[in-house]
Structures are given as C-alpha cells and as structure tokens.
Amino acid sequence: MDSRDPRLILANRLRALRDERWAGVKVRQTQLAEALSGNGRRSVSVQLISSWESQKKPTIPPVSRLEDIATFFATRRSINGQPSRLLDIEALTDQELAARDQLAEELMQLRKNATAPRPGSADSDEANEIITSLRTGPWHFAAGRDITLICAQVPQDYLKDMAYADPLNPDHIAMYRYSDLDSLFELHGHVRAANPASQVTPRTAAELQPDDYTAHLGALGGVDWNEATRSVLDRLHLPVRQIGDWSGPEGAYFEVTEEDGRTVAHRPLLDQTGGRKILREDVALFARAVNPFNRKRTVSICNGMYGSGTFGAVRALTDARFRDRNAEYIRERFGDAEAYCILSRVTVENGHGLTPDWTESETRLFEWSRLQ
C-alpha cells in the first residue's frame, strides 16, 4: 500500500498513539481493547484493533470508536490500575478535555480523508463493492448493478395438490413455485427501494441463467432445496455448515468451527404440543462475501433451519426498527472484511419469526470474518 494512502496514514497514527503517546509507555492492544469494551459498550477484540492499524488493508474505525480512542489517550489516568479504562467525559480535567478535543478533531479529519472516494478504490465502478455496501447499507449497491434473488423451487410433490400452482389452471399463480415467499417478498421490496436504478430479478435456483450468477446474488433458504445456496456455501469455505439431519434424534442443525478448532452444533428449539412440533426458536445465518463467480460483485446468504430463520435473517437488515442498528453493528464489527457471517437466534412467536437484534450479545451465536 502506498505510504501516502489516507487509510494508511490513519492506521499509522493510531499505532503511533499506542507506541508514542506517553514517554516510556507502550500501550498494548489488549489494554486498549479492555478500555474500549468497558462501561456497557460493545466489545472490541484485539483482532479488530489490529485491523485498524494494518499496514496492508487497514479497516477504518467508526466515528464513535475514534471518539473513544481520543478520550482514552487524553489522559494517562486511562492506564492507571488494572484493567485499563475509559474515563467519562465529565471526569476529565480542563487540560485533559482540551487534549481530547484536539485529538478527536485530528482523528476525524484523518478519517474523512480515508473515506473519501478514490480512483480505483471500492467506491469506483471497477472495484469490489462489498466495502462500499458496508458503508452505505448492506443492501445498497452502485447504481445500475443487476441483482439476482434466488429461492429454491418447491418440489412437485408439494405442488401437485395446489390448484393455483398448476400452469394449466386459469388462475395459475407462478410465484407459488418459490419457497420462502415471505422472505422473498420482504427482501425484493427493500432491495428495489434501495437500488431504484438497478434490475432486481427473482429466480428459482433451477431458472438461473449464466448472467444471473455474475450479478450481485442474494440466496434465500437452506441447502436442502436451494442448490444455489449449497453451491455458493461450498465455494466460500465459511466455518459454518448446515447439517440436514432431519431424521436424526435431535434434528437438523448448523455446525460451526470455532477458532480453537472445536465444532459446535447450534439447533433450533421445538416443543411438542398436542402431537405437533411447535417451533419456538430458529437459528439464522446471514453471510456476505465476494461473489465467487465475479469478484466485482457480492453474494449474500439468508438462511435458517426453517422458514422463520430465513425470514429473521432477511428482516435483520430490512426491518425499519432494527436495520440501522444491525447495519451499524456489522460496519463496526467487520470493517473492510472480504467475507463475514453472523449466526443468530430467531425467536418465534405465534408462528412468526421475530427480527433478531445483533447488538444483543445473547442473540449472536457465532460470528466470523476474513480480511482481504
């Protein structure tokens, strides 16, 4: 990376604050992570701080984190005692407050420079758009980009008793062949509104044409019926797998590989009532990565063990009450990651999957990212 790149200048300044802010003291990344994670704030990992200071592909911290970093380095009292801490603004002396304001102003200007569009960057027409979508909204893409939303096709055995699904019926409804219709209807409307200059095309996996694969892809539903979801997951090498063990004693589940190599199963929660199984909690996967068929486009996967989970994965970033906070969470958590995913709980009430709040730690079951 060119040393004049504004992103690298910001990264170097953040590193210099840790190494050189106070004479004779080098602040460790673990100390800074402890302080930025305190007082009810969303946790910050050492890996995330390292990505902010990366010499190859630096991640740009959100404004709120830069403000906290300015507060931390405004006073040496931040590292007095164990663990390190972030003082309240009201606790700063006049001298410390002036230092904090000066540092915050500097960091904000560096961030403004780093986020400005550059020729050949993620904001240009020819670059990978995953970073752009993180900044502007997960379902917003550059104007004019084709977007394909893929569902499984409902098997003929399920359709044969549905009169309106018969193509020869005068009242034939072609959309009946799509699985996860709730999710498709919700996502299609949102994506169309967010991308008014783009063609948004719903397809069943069986209907995909060559050009569909190289657009921005959104795959809805699990691997059992949706061959496209299965194919894309195989190519992305995510540490999450959907295991369709429907006949097993505990049923189907998501299996994840933790950083220490352990595999962990995450299962939906079902009750038995009146001889029927009732879904109380589903498990949902949202994944975003570079399209394996076209590196200048993205692929997104919204998938649950059941339809409620798929709907929850979609609603996490379309529901007007939750989408902004969830979008901010993934911007802050994943930065400029080339690929990321979140596995979360989806509460089911009266047969309806409720929108998951990713800012609540108990909602998130697993998360992962891969830097460029």
WODACOR-V477722 format. One record per pair of residues at least 24 apart in sequence whose ideal C-beta (glycine too) atoms are under 10 Angstrom apart, sorted by the first residue. I is the first residue (numbers start at 1). J is the second residue. Records with the same first field share a line. If there is no record, write none. Layout:
I=J / J
This chain:
1=54 / 55 / 56 / 57 / 58
3=55
5=58 / 113 / 114 / 118 / 121
6=58 / 60 / 109 / 110 / 111 / 112 / 113 / 114 / 115 / 116 / 118
7=54 / 57 / 58 / 59 / 60 / 110 / 111 / 113 / 114 / 115 / 118 / 121 / 336
8=53 / 54 / 55 / 56 / 57 / 58 / 114
9=58 / 110 / 113 / 114
10=52 / 53 / 58 / 59 / 60 / 61 / 66 / 107 / 109 / 110 / 111 / 112 / 113 / 114 / 115
11=51 / 52 / 53 / 54 / 55 / 56 / 57 / 58 / 59 / 60 / 61 / 110 / 114
12=53 / 55 / 58 / 110
13=53 / 69 / 103 / 106 / 107 / 110
14=49 / 52 / 53 / 58 / 61 / 65 / 66 / 69 / 73 / 107 / 110
15=49 / 50 / 52 / 53 / 54 / 55 / 58
16=53
17=53 / 69 / 70 / 72 / 73 / 103 / 107
18=49 / 53 / 69 / 72 / 73
19=53
21=72 / 73 / 74 / 76 / 78 / 103
22=73 / 75 / 76 / 78 / 79
23=76
25=76 / 79
27=72 / 73 / 78 / 79 / 84
28=79 / 84
29=53
30=83 / 84
31=72 / 78 / 79 / 82 / 83 / 84 / 85
32=68 / 69 / 72 / 73 / 78 / 79 / 84 / 86
33=83 / 84
34=79 / 82 / 83 / 84 / 85 / 86
35=68 / 69 / 71 / 72 / 78 / 79 / 83 / 84 / 85 / 86 / 87
36=61 / 64 / 65 / 68 / 69 / 71 / 72 / 84 / 86
37=68 / 83 / 86
38=68 / 83 / 84 / 85 / 86
39=68 / 85 / 86 / 87 / 88
41=65 / 68 / 86
42=328 / 329 / 332 / 333 / 359 / 361
43=333 / 361
44=68 / 332 / 333
45=333
47=259 / 369 / 371
48=332 / 333 / 334 / 335 / 369
50=371
51=334 / 335 / 336 / 337 / 369 / 371
52=335
54=335 / 336 / 371 / 372
56=371 / 372
57=131 / 335 / 336 / 337 / 338 / 371 / 372
58=114 / 335 / 336 / 371
59=131 / 134 / 331 / 332 / 334 / 335 / 336 / 337 / 369 / 371 / 372
60=110 / 111 / 114 / 115 / 131 / 134 / 135 / 331 / 335 / 336
61=107 / 111 / 114 / 332 / 335
62=111 / 328 / 331 / 332 / 333 / 335
63=104 / 107 / 108 / 111 / 112 / 332
64=328 / 332
65=107 / 111 / 332
66=103 / 104 / 106 / 107 / 108 / 110 / 111
67=100 / 103 / 104 / 107 / 108
68=104
69=100 / 103 / 104 / 107
70=99 / 100 / 101 / 102 / 103 / 104 / 105 / 106 / 107 / 108
71=96 / 97 / 99 / 100 / 103 / 104
72=100 / 103
73=99 / 100 / 103 / 104 / 107
74=98 / 99 / 100 / 101 / 102 / 103 / 104
75=99 / 100
122=336
125=296
126=296
127=295 / 296
128=290 / 291 / 294 / 295 / 296 / 297 / 298 / 336 / 338 / 372
129=216 / 290 / 291 / 296 / 297 / 298
130=216 / 288 / 289 / 290 / 291 / 295 / 296 / 297 / 298 / 299 / 300 / 334 / 336 / 337 / 338 / 339 / 340 / 372
131=298 / 334 / 335 / 336 / 337 / 338 / 372
132=298
133=194 / 216 / 288 / 298 / 300 / 327 / 330 / 331
134=288 / 327 / 330 / 331 / 332 / 334 / 335 / 336 / 337 / 340
135=327 / 331 / 336
136=194 / 327 / 331
137=190 / 194 / 195 / 317 / 323 / 324 / 327 / 331
138=194 / 286 / 288 / 298 / 300 / 316 / 317 / 318 / 323 / 326 / 327 / 330 / 331
139=187 / 190 / 191 / 192 / 193 / 194 / 195 / 216 / 218 / 300 / 314 / 317 / 318 / 323 / 327
140=190 / 191 / 193 / 194 / 195 / 198 / 327
141=191 / 194 / 195 / 197 / 198 / 215 / 216 / 297 / 298
142=195 / 197 / 198 / 216 / 296 / 297
143=195 / 196 / 197 / 198
144=195 / 197 / 198 / 199
145=195 / 197 / 198 / 199 / 200 / 215 / 216 / 296 / 297 / 298
146=195 / 198 / 199 / 200 / 201 / 211 / 212 / 214 / 215 / 216 / 217 / 297
147=188 / 191 / 192 / 194 / 195 / 198 / 199 / 200 / 201 / 202 / 212 / 215 / 216 / 217 / 218 / 297 / 298 / 300
148=199 / 200 / 201 / 202 / 203 / 208 / 209 / 211 / 212 / 213 / 214 / 215 / 216 / 217 / 218 / 219 / 228 / 297 / 299
149=178 / 183 / 184 / 187 / 188 / 191 / 200 / 201 / 202 / 203 / 212 / 215 / 216 / 217 / 218 / 219 / 220 / 300 / 302
150=178 / 184 / 201 / 202 / 203 / 204 / 205 / 206 / 207 / 208 / 212 / 213 / 217 / 218 / 219 / 220 / 221 / 226 / 227 / 228 / 229 / 232 / 299 / 301
151=175 / 177 / 178 / 179 / 180 / 181 / 183 / 184 / 187 / 202 / 203 / 204 / 205 / 207 / 218 / 219 / 220 / 221 / 225 / 226 / 228 / 229 / 310
152=177 / 178 / 179 / 180 / 204 / 205 / 206 / 219 / 220 / 221 / 222 / 223 / 224 / 225 / 226 / 227 / 228 / 229 / 230
153=177 / 178 / 179 / 203 / 204 / 205 / 206 / 207 / 225 / 226 / 227
154=178 / 179 / 180 / 181 / 204 / 225
155=179 / 224 / 225
158=225
175=202
177=204 / 206 / 207
178=202 / 203 / 204 / 220 / 221
179=204 / 205 / 220 / 221 / 222 / 224 / 225 / 226 / 307 / 310
180=220 / 221 / 222 / 225 / 226 / 302 / 303 / 304 / 307 / 310 / 311 / 314
181=220 / 307 / 311
182=220 / 307 / 308 / 310 / 311 / 314 / 315 / 352 / 353
183=218 / 220 / 221 / 302 / 303 / 304 / 307 / 308 / 309 / 310 / 311 / 312 / 313 / 314 / 315 / 318 / 353
184=218 / 220 / 221 / 302 / 310 / 311 / 314
185=311 / 314
186=220 / 302 / 311 / 314 / 315 / 318 / 319
187=218 / 220 / 300 / 302 / 310 / 311 / 313 / 314 / 315 / 317 / 318
188=218 / 220 / 314
189=318
190=314 / 315 / 317 / 318 / 319 / 320 / 323
191=216 / 218 / 300 / 318
193=318
194=318
203=228
204=228
205=229 / 230 / 231
210=293
212=293
213=291 / 292 / 293 / 294 / 297 / 299
214=291 / 293 / 294 / 295 / 296 / 297
215=291 / 293 / 294 / 297 / 298 / 299
216=291 / 294 / 296 / 297 / 298 / 299 / 300
217=289 / 291 / 292 / 293 / 294 / 297 / 298 / 299 / 300 / 301
218=288 / 298 / 299 / 300 / 301 / 302 / 314
219=287 / 299 / 300 / 301 / 302 / 303 / 310
220=300 / 301 / 302 / 303 / 304 / 307 / 310 / 311 / 313 / 314
221=301 / 302 / 303 / 304 / 307 / 309 / 310 / 313
222=252 / 254 / 285 / 301 / 303 / 304 / 305 / 306 / 307 / 309 / 310
223=252 / 301 / 303
224=252 / 305
226=301 / 303 / 310
228=299 / 301
229=285 / 287 / 299 / 301 / 302 / 303 / 310
231=292 / 293
232=287 / 289 / 291 / 292 / 293 / 299 / 300 / 301
233=285 / 287 / 289 / 299 / 301 / 303
234=292
235=289 / 291 / 292 / 293 / 299
236=287 / 288 / 289 / 290 / 291 / 292 / 299 / 301 / 339 / 341 / 370
237=289 / 292 / 339 / 370
238=285 / 287 / 289 / 301 / 339 / 340 / 341 / 368 / 370
239=263 / 341 / 343 / 366 / 368 / 370
240=266 / 285 / 287 / 301 / 303 / 341 / 342 / 343 / 365 / 366 / 367 / 368
241=285
242=283 / 285 / 301 / 303 / 304 / 305
243=267 / 305
244=305
246=305
251=277 / 305
252=283 / 305 / 306
253=283 / 305
254=283 / 284 / 285 / 303 / 304 / 305 / 309 / 343 / 365 / 366
256=285 / 341 / 343 / 365 / 366 / 367 / 368
257=366 / 368
258=366 / 368
259=368
264=343 / 365 / 366
266=305 / 343 / 344 / 345 / 365 / 366
267=305
268=304 / 305 / 306 / 308 / 309 / 345 / 346 / 348
269=345 / 347 / 348
270=305 / 306 / 348
278=348 / 351
279=304 / 305 / 306 / 307 / 308 / 309 / 346 / 348 / 351 / 353
280=308 / 347 / 348 / 349
281=305 / 308 / 309 / 312 / 345 / 346 / 347 / 348 / 349 / 353 / 354
282=306 / 307 / 308 / 309 / 310 / 311 / 312 / 313 / 344 / 345 / 346 / 347 / 348 / 353 / 354 / 356
283=308 / 309 / 312 / 313 / 343 / 344 / 345 / 346 / 365 / 366
284=308 / 309 / 310 / 311 / 312 / 313 / 314 / 315 / 316 / 342 / 343 / 344 / 345 / 346 / 353 / 356 / 363 / 365
285=309 / 310 / 313 / 341 / 342 / 343 / 344 / 365 / 366
286=310 / 312 / 313 / 314 / 316 / 317 / 326 / 330 / 340 / 341 / 342 / 343 / 344 / 356 / 358 / 367
287=313 / 339 / 340 / 341 / 342 / 343 / 368
288=317 / 330 / 334 / 337 / 338 / 339 / 340 / 341 / 342 / 369
289=337 / 338 / 339 / 340 / 341 / 369 / 370
290=338 / 339 / 370 / 372
295=338
298=339
299=339
301=341
303=341 / 343
304=344 / 346 / 353
305=346
306=346 / 348 / 353
307=353
308=346 / 347 / 348 / 349 / 351 / 352 / 353 / 354
309=343 / 344 / 345 / 346 / 348 / 353 / 356
310=346 / 353
311=346 / 348 / 352 / 353 / 354 / 355
312=344 / 345 / 346 / 347 / 348 / 352 / 353 / 354 / 355 / 356 / 363
313=342 / 343 / 344 / 346 / 353 / 355 / 356
314=353 / 355
315=346 / 353 / 354 / 355 / 356
316=342 / 344 / 346 / 355 / 356 / 357 / 358 / 363
317=355 / 358
318=355
319=354 / 355 / 356 / 357
320=355
321=355 / 357
322=354 / 355 / 356 / 357 / 358 / 359
323=355
325=357 / 358 / 359 / 360
326=355 / 356 / 357 / 358 / 359 / 363
327=358
328=358 / 359
329=357 / 358 / 359 / 360 / 364 / 367
330=358 / 367 / 369
332=359
333=358 / 359 / 364 / 367 / 369
334=367 / 368 / 369 / 370 / 371
335=369 / 371
336=369 / 371 / 372
337=368 / 369 / 370 / 371 / 372
338=369 / 370 / 371 / 372
339=368 / 369 / 370 / 371 / 372
340=367 / 368 / 369 / 370 / 371
341=366 / 367 / 368 / 369 / 370
342=366 / 367 / 368 / 369
343=367 / 368
